[in-house]
Amino acid sequence: MYRGLAPTTDAGTFAEEYSKLPLAERQERAERTRKVYDRLRAQRPGPGDKQNHLWMTRHALAIHQMARGFAFDIGDEDQIAQMMKLRDQVMAENVEWWRQYTGNKILLSAHNTHVSYDSFDTRYPKTQGSFLRDALGSRYASIGFSFYKGSFNAFGTDDNVMRNYHVDGAKPGSNEQTLDKARRDDYILDMRTAPEPVREWLDKEHATWNIGAGWPDPVEYTAALGKAHDILIHLHDIQATTYLGAP
């Protein structure tokens, strides 16, 4: 049932080659992974096999989630948006499953766009943070990051090569430029308890950095930070981590 699905290369190459397969083939593979998951879920394990069955079923679901994510027409912008919505949905579902399984509190690290409530990127119709808020209510708190200037690592949008980039001060009137006017260079702002004049500004959209895996990004973004997160960590100057390369 998993014919053709086992990776024989690194993850990046596998994903790139997989996405180039004909749409019908990718959809057929997703149908096969669904059948495996449904069969495992329908089984009733004995008392001594419950943990093994639990993890086998969860691993099968992860494989199916991957196959479902690639079973969209990536040449259609509407389909891409639906693919991204599914991606954030399953990321949220996996986090919630792990919380229920362990009973532990969880610190989730992801890009601002994923952990926020209000997506400021049209490619993401509904974010992981929004799905988690639906599931957890106020037990989920979204923490966003902002910075004024600095360096970071990203893949070149033209050549997909990882390199170090630097951006100077944020543009006038942007979220980052206004936040950087505070007396402290680096600080944490709980936007849920901010004074009313601050809340009024936070709830309005302003130009904002949205630096993800690729740079430069030709899109100019806006965001209302007060609607996107509960807490904000602002840094004046950031430095890129040292990239050690693929293992």
Residue pairs with C-beta under 8 A, 6 or more apart in sequence:
1 32
1 33
1 35
1 36
2 32
2 33
2 36
2 63
3 32
4 29
5 29
5 33
5 63
5 67
7 14
8 14
9 17
10 246
12 246
18 26
18 70
19 70
19 74
23 71
23 73
26 67
26 70
26 71
27 71
29 67
29 70
29 71
30 64
30 67
30 68
30 70
30 71
32 67
33 60
33 63
33 64
33 66
33 67
33 68
34 64
34 67
34 68
36 60
36 63
36 64
37 57
37 60
37 61
37 63
37 64
40 53
40 56
40 57
40 60
41 57
43 53
45 52
45 53
58 97
62 94
65 90
65 94
68 86
68 90
69 83
69 86
69 87
69 90
72 79
72 80
72 82
72 83
72 86
73 79
74 80
74 83
80 123
81 122
81 123
81 124
81 125
82 125
84 123
84 124
84 125
85 124
85 125
85 126
88 114
88 124
88 126
88 127
88 128
88 130
88 131
89 126
89 128
89 131
91 110
91 114
91 128
92 128
92 129
92 131
92 132
92 135
93 131
95 106
95 108
95 128
95 132
96 132
96 135
96 136
98 106
99 105
99 106
108 115
108 132
110 128
111 212
112 144
112 145
112 210
112 228
112 229
113 119
113 120
113 121
113 124
113 127
113 210
113 212
114 124
114 127
114 128
114 129
115 127
115 128
115 129
115 142
115 143
115 144
115 229
116 127
116 129
116 130
116 142
116 144
116 223
116 228
116 229
117 127
117 129
117 130
117 133
117 142
117 227
117 228
117 229
118 127
118 130
118 223
118 224
118 227
118 228
119 125
119 126
119 127
119 130
120 205
120 208
120 210
120 221
120 222
120 223
120 224
120 228
121 210
121 219
121 221
129 140
129 142
132 140
133 140
133 142
141 230
141 231
142 228
142 229
142 230
142 231
143 229
143 230
143 231
143 232
143 233
144 225
144 228
144 229
144 231
144 232
144 233
145 232
145 233
145 234
145 235
146 175
146 176
146 179
146 208
146 209
146 225
146 232
146 233
146 234
146 235
147 176
147 209
147 234
147 235
147 236
147 237
147 238
148 169
148 170
148 176
148 177
148 179
148 180
148 234
148 235
148 236
148 237
149 167
149 168
149 169
149 170
149 236
149 237
149 238
150 166
150 167
150 235
150 237
150 238
150 239
150 240
151 164
151 165
151 166
151 167
151 238
151 239
151 240
152 164
152 165
152 167
152 211
152 215
152 238
152 240
153 162
153 163
153 164
153 165
153 240
153 241
153 243
154 162
154 163
154 165
154 211
154 212
154 213
154 214
154 215
155 161
155 162
155 213
155 214
155 215
156 162
156 163
156 214
156 215
157 214
157 215
157 216
157 217
157 218
160 214
162 243
164 240
164 243
165 215
165 216
165 240
167 209
167 211
169 177
169 180
170 176
170 177
170 180
170 209
171 177
171 207
173 206
173 207
174 206
174 207
174 208
174 209
175 206
175 207
175 208
175 209
175 223
175 225
176 208
176 209
176 234
178 201
178 206
179 189
179 232
179 234
180 234
180 236
182 234
185 235
185 236
185 237
186 233
186 234
186 235
186 236
187 233
187 234
188 231
188 232
188 233
188 234
189 231
189 232
189 233
189 234
190 230
190 231
191 198
191 199
191 202
191 225
191 226
191 229
191 230
191 231
191 232
192 230
192 231
194 202
194 226
199 226
202 224
202 225
202 226
202 227
203 224
203 226
203 227
204 224
205 222
205 223
205 224
206 222
206 223
206 224
207 220
207 221
207 222
208 221
208 222
208 223
208 225
209 221
210 217
210 219
210 221
210 223
211 217
225 232
